[in-house]
Amino acid sequence: MVTEAFRVRHAVEAMRRDDAESFGQLLLDSHASLRDRLQISCPALDRLVEAAMASGAVGARLTGGGFGGCAVVFCRSADLSRVHDGLVERFYSGTPPTFFMPNRVPAL
């Protein structure tokens, strides 16, 4: 899709400039496109992205094939614990999910 290729190029530029806000917005734009144009998101993934943003993430989007599954959540290192705790509080009930975080090995 042309718009996604456009976003990828701009994401690379944002990373080179160390522009977290622009990169995060591109992730959100990508999620919206996958949700609205391609209709491959689902309500649970949309709520997960919303919960991530409400918890202090800079950006988030679904990943994989859609229709359930995973989200990539982008946040500053200083906000990692706050985003993690916010996701557990705002989105998950019961058994918390596995989080794959930089410099941490998930408990499987």
C-alpha positions in Angstrom: 0.0 0.0 0.0 1.4 3.4 -1.0 0.5 5.2 2.2 2.3 2.5 4.3 5.4 2.8 2.2 5.2 6.6 2.7 5.0 6.1 6.5 7.9 3.7 6.5 10.2 6.2 4.8 9.1 8.9 7.2 9.5 6.6 10.2 13.2 6.0 9.1 13.7 9.8 8.9 12.1 10.3 12.3 14.4 7.7 13.9 17.4 9.3 12.3 16.3 12.6 13.8 15.6 11.0 17.1 12.1 12.3 16.8 10.0 10.0 19.0 6.8 12.0 18.7 6.8 11.8 14.9 7.7 8.1 14.9 4.9 7.4 17.5 2.3 9.3 15.4 3.3 7.3 12.3 2.7 4.1 14.3 -0.8 5.4 15.2 -1.5 6.5 11.6 -0.5 3.0 10.5 -2.8 1.4 13.0 -5.7 3.6 11.9 -5.1 2.7 8.3 -5.0 -1.0 9.0 -8.2 -0.6 11.1 -10.1 1.7 8.7 -8.8 1.1 5.2 -7.9 -2.6 5.3 -10.3 -3.5 8.2 -7.9 -6.1 9.6 -7.9 -4.9 13.2 -10.4 -6.0 15.8 -12.0 -4.2 18.8 -9.6 -5.8 21.3 -6.6 -4.6 19.4 -8.1 -1.1 19.0 -8.7 -1.0 22.8 -5.1 -2.2 23.4 -3.7 0.6 21.3 -6.0 3.1 23.1 -4.9 1.7 26.5 -1.3 2.0 25.6 -1.7 5.6 24.6 -3.6 6.4 27.8 -0.8 4.8 29.8 1.9 7.1 28.4 3.0 5.3 25.2 4.3 7.5 22.4 2.7 5.3 19.7 1.3 1.8 19.1 -0.1 -0.3 16.3 -1.2 -3.8 15.6 1.3 -6.2 14.2 1.1 -9.5 12.4 -1.9 -10.5 10.3 -4.5 -8.6 12.3 -7.7 -10.1 13.6 -6.3 -10.4 17.1 -2.8 -11.0 18.3 -0.1 -8.5 19.1 0.5 -4.8 19.3 3.8 -3.0 19.1 3.9 -0.3 21.8 6.5 2.4 21.6 7.5 4.4 24.7 10.4 6.1 26.3 12.6 4.0 28.6 11.7 6.2 31.5 8.0 5.5 31.0 8.3 1.7 30.4 7.1 0.7 33.9 4.2 3.2 33.8 3.1 2.0 30.4 3.4 -1.7 31.4 1.4 -1.1 34.6 -1.2 1.0 32.8 -1.8 -1.7 30.2 -2.2 -4.3 33.0 -4.6 -2.0 34.8 -6.6 -0.6 31.8 -6.7 -3.6 29.5 -6.0 -7.0 31.1 -7.9 -8.8 33.7 -7.0 -12.1 35.2 -3.7 -13.5 33.9 -1.5 -10.7 32.7 0.1 -11.1 29.2 3.7 -11.6 28.3 5.5 -8.4 27.6 8.6 -8.4 25.5 10.7 -5.4 26.6 14.2 -4.2 25.8 16.9 -5.7 28.0 14.4 -8.0 29.7 13.7 -11.7 29.2 10.0 -12.6 29.4 8.9 -15.2 31.8 7.4 -18.0 29.6 
